[in-house]
Amino acid sequence: MTKTYKILIDGKWVSSESRETFQSLNPATEKSLGKFQSGNENDVNQAVDAAERAFEEWSSLPAPKRGEILFHAASLLRQNKETLARTVTIEMGKVLPEAKGDVQEAIDIAEYMAGEGRRLFGHTTPSELRDKFCMTVRRPIGVCGLITPWNFPIAIPAWKIMPALICGNPVVFKPASDTPLCAIKFVEILEKAGVPKGVINLVTGSGDQAGIPIVRHKNVRCISFTGSRETGLQIIKDAGIKRVGLELGGKNGIIVLEDADLRLAIDGVIWGGYGTTGQRCTAASRVIVQQSIKEKFERLLSERVSRLRLGSGLDKKTDVGPLINRKALEKTHFYTEIGLKEGAKLLCGGSPLKGKGFFYHPTLFTDATYDMRISQEEIFGPSVCIISVKNLEEAIEVMNSVSYGLSSSIYTSSMRSAFKAIEGIEAGLTYVNSSTIGSEAHLPFGGVKQTGNTREAGIEGINEFSEIKTVYFDYSERLQKAQIDTG
């Protein structure tokens, strides 16, 4: 019998007022994992009301005490890592070692943000006047609406929820409709860790019925969204005057110069291009190779790509799992057909795997140009194109030719080339002799240009979910007027 799951509002697991449900499928088998509530505007309103009621008590709880709850959550995540990872693999599709990494990211960010409970630094500075003291303090924003994608169904919610909580904000959380089970399991752990009722509220459902009401709600003071650029643009239009943080994807590239360690570079391309079946905002879907090594590089890379094994993420022999759903499968193949029409040369893959599941053969194009659609648009599947360039200067130009600016990488043995790339590449992240994937919890994550307007993790995660208040103490016992000439 298919289990029916509920939503969490004010500490109670309840059915949606819509009385409607949807199913989540295992992308490897297409079997149902359960029925989930199709949340609507009424559910969102109740969740926001609950969060508002919880705000005063939660924000007045000393931050170190909030940190203790987050440390407990990190401990519970560690204890349940294997079970959670298997849930990620079954619902999202990524191979089990990557699913464990997904959970580990949540553990890392929980521990980091818990530690911030004993910091939450402001600063002091001298006044321009005598007998006056100046300082800043951090204050919570208020109810935070957090809307997350399916590709990191434990990690990305943790990136948003943990800093929001440590800063004293209550949360209304809407996960992607492809991974509601992961969200429920994660929120259950937060409950067990001691997060009070109303501080964390979970509403599953579609973007139209549950997401937009969160964005538009006048009492939601902060929106944090990770997803598509098109949805991000709509959020900007709908949100009104409130804090809005957007992380909207990437079209990331790896530069490989003639002095690079090719073995290492190919390892990086395989990991960046085909890890998580290419379904990362930091995935490396462009490889920008110096002409002098192009033929050797593409031969070595195509040999590796052709050996990648498709299958269930629970199978230890699997290298590449399924795409998230049929729409993603069709989109990936659509771009394969576009690449062929544009004149790129197909070296590997280029077709779905027959049978059950949303599997697509790892695909590699060469002889692509920087302005082809497969070089410009985010495919979000196991598809990589090789673009050849004459030198580093041209490589940087090609890297910057896209509208996104999230992650980037360069493989070289030259310190000069590495620093020229760091200076010239328009991206929030640049890796040297490493792939485009590998962000750590204590460092900021985010991009430039059409990738978005936010930084998550590290101290920037605290900045994202707190307000700065400036405080002046005047103990002169007379009226002093800053900036007024009293001479």
C-alpha positions, -999 to +999 in steps of 0.1 A: +000+000+000+013+034-009+021+056+021+006+091+023+029+117+039+018+150+055+030+186+058+043+202+090+026+233+103+030+247+139+045+214+151+018+192+137+019+169+107-014+176+088-031+171+055-032+199+030-065+219+028-065+211-009-072+174-001-050+166-031-018+147-033+010+139-059+035+111-062+073+111-061+090+085-083+122+066-081+139+078-113+158+045-117+126+023-116+097+048-121+081+032-090+061+054-066+077+063-033+045+076-018+018+102-019+026+138-008+004+167+000-003+193-027+000+223-005-019+255-014-022+292-004-042+283+027-015+260+039+011+286+033-009+312+052-012+289+082+025+281+080+034+318+080+011+325+108+027+297+129+062+310+121+052+346+131+039+333+164+072+314+170+094+343+160+096+362+193+105+332+215+129+318+190+147+350+183+150+359+220+166+325+227+203+332+232+221+323+200+245+298+217+214+279+228+201+279+193+235+266+183+232+237+207+201+226+188+220+228+155+249+208+170+223+182+180+209+182+145+244+176+131+248+147+154+215+132+143+223+137+107+256+119+112+239+090+130+213+087+101+237+094+073+235+060+056+197+059+058+193+094+045+218+088+017+198+058+005+167+079+005+185+105-016+196+079-041+162+063-043+143+096-048+168+117-066+190+091-084+226+101-077+250+073-069+253+063-032+287+078-025+275+112-039+243+109-018+265+104+013+283+136+003+250+153+000+242+144+036+278+153+047+273+188+034+243+192+056+264+179+086+292+203+078+269+234+074+250+225+106+282+223+126+295+255+111+264+275+117+260+261+152+294+275+159+283+309+147+259+309+176+288+320+197+299+347+173+273+365+152+297+393+152+290+429+148+317+455+151+327+487+170+342+518+156+351+553+169+327+581+168+335+615+152+322+631+184+335+630+220+317+609+246+299+588+220+302+551+213+293+533+180+286+497+173+266+473+151+246+443+161+229+415+141+192+411+143+170+384+127+150+393+096+117+376+104+099+348+086+121+333+059+106+315+029+130+289+016+124+272-018+149+245-028+157+223-058+158+185-061+195+180-071+208+183-036+177+175-015+194+174+019+224+197+014+208+228-002+179+229+024+206+227+051+225+256+034+195+278+038+178+265+070+208+263+093+219+300+089+183+311+090+177+293+123+210+304+140+202+340+131+169+337+149+145+334+120+115+310+117+112+292+084+086+282+059+102+255+037+090+244+003+111+216-013+111+206-050+082+183-059+106+157-072+121+151-037+095+157-010+105+125+009+140+137+014+127+170+028+103+152+052+131+130+065+154+161+070+127+181+088+119+151+111+156+152+122+153+189+130+122+182+151+141+155+170+170+179+175+147+202+194+137+229+170+105+243+186+071+241+170+064+268+144+100+276+139+103+251+110+072+246+088+072+224+057+048+228+028+051+204-001+035+211-035+039+229-068+056+262-074+023+277-086+002+266-057+027+267-028+058+285-040+042+317-053+021+323-022+052+321-001+070+346-023+041+370-024+031+368+013+034+402+029+046+388+062+074+367+047+104+391+051+130+370+033+130+347+003+159+323-006+156+304-038+178+280-058+165+269-092+161+280-127+167+315-141+132+318-154+117+311-120+142+335-104+130+363-127+094+356-117+103+357-080+119+391-084+087+404-100+064+388-073+083+393-041+079+430-035+102+448-011+118+421+009+152+403+011+155+381-019+185+357-025+187+339-058+210+311-070+200+304-106+224+280-122+255+280-144+272+271-177+305+263-162+338+256-180+371+239-175+402+254-192+429+228-201+462+244-213+490+225-231+511+225-199+484+207-179+485+173-163+461+156-187+454+127-165+444+150-137+424+172-161+404+143-175+396+131-140+383+166-133+362+167-165+346+133-157+337+144-122+325+178-132+306+168-164+291+135-154+290+135-116+254+137-104+245+129-141+254+165-149+226+177-127+246+203-107+245+240-110+283+237-109+285+210-135+313+214-161+295+212-195+322+231-214+358+220-218+380+248-233+411+231-246+442+246-262+445+235-298+479+220-295+466+192-273+430+189-286+433+156-305+451+138-277+428+152-250+396+143-268+409+108-276+417+102-239+385+118-227+362+099-251+378+066-240+370+074-204+334+086-211+326+055-232+335+033-202+311+050-177+285+026-165+248+036-162+226+021-136+209+024-102+227+046-078+225+018-052+247-005-074+283-001-064+293-007-101+273+023-113+292+055-124+262+075-136+227+073-123+194+083-139+182+118-147+155+131-123+124+126-145+112+121-181+112+158-188+149+161-180+156+131-202+137+147-231+155+180-225+190+163-226+181+146-259+167+178-273+201+194-268+219+165-284+198+170-315+206+207-314+243+201-311+242+178-342+222+204-361+247+231-352+276+210-366+293+197-334+308+162-337+293+136-314+321+114-299+301+094-273+265+088-261+237+109-275+207+086-267+185+074-239+189+040-225+160+017-234+138+003-206+126+015-173+142+046-157+153+080-169+188+070-181+208+088-207+241+077-221+270+101-211+274+124-241+305+141-254+307+166-283+338+181-299+344+208-325+319+230-307+321+267-310+316+291-282+283+305-296+265+272-302+234+266-280+251+236-264+279+259-254+257+287-241+226+271-225+223+251-193+215+215-202+215+199-167+223+165-180+253+143-188+264+163-218+298+179-223+312+198-253+349+205-262+358+239-276+393+245-288+412+278-284+446+292-294+458+305-260+448+315-225+435+349-235+410+333-259+401+306-233+391+334-208+371+351-235+352+319-243+347+312-206+331+346-201+310+344-233+280+329-214+253+348-194+260+328-163+290+331-139+290+304-112+320+280-113+351+277-134+383+258-135+418+259-151+443+231-154+479+244-159+514+241-144+519+278-148+514+301-118+511+330-141+483+314-161+465+304-130+465+340-116+456+354-150+426+331-150+416+340-115+417+377-124+400+374-158+373+348-153+338+362-145+326+337-119+319+334-082+342+303-080+375+294-097+394+262-091+430+257-101+439+221-110+406+209-097+371+204-111+343+229-109+328+210-080+339+209-044+326+239-023+332+237+014+308+248+041+330+275+056+335+294+023+310+315+003+291+299-026+274+318-054+279+335-087+278+366-108+259+378-138+227+358-145+237+332-119+221+353-092+226+378-064+235+358-034+263+340-015+255+310+007+276+292+033+305+306+053+300+340+069+280+351+038+253+327+050+250+347+082+249+380+062+221+365+040+198+358+069+205+387+093+200+424+094+226+448+106+215+474+132+237+504+139+236+516+176+249+549+190+254+556+227+258+593+235+270+598+271+280+635+268+248+646+286+243+673+260+228+674+224+256+666+199+250+670+162+270+648+138+281+665+106+270+699+119+297+726+119+298+740+154+329+762+149 
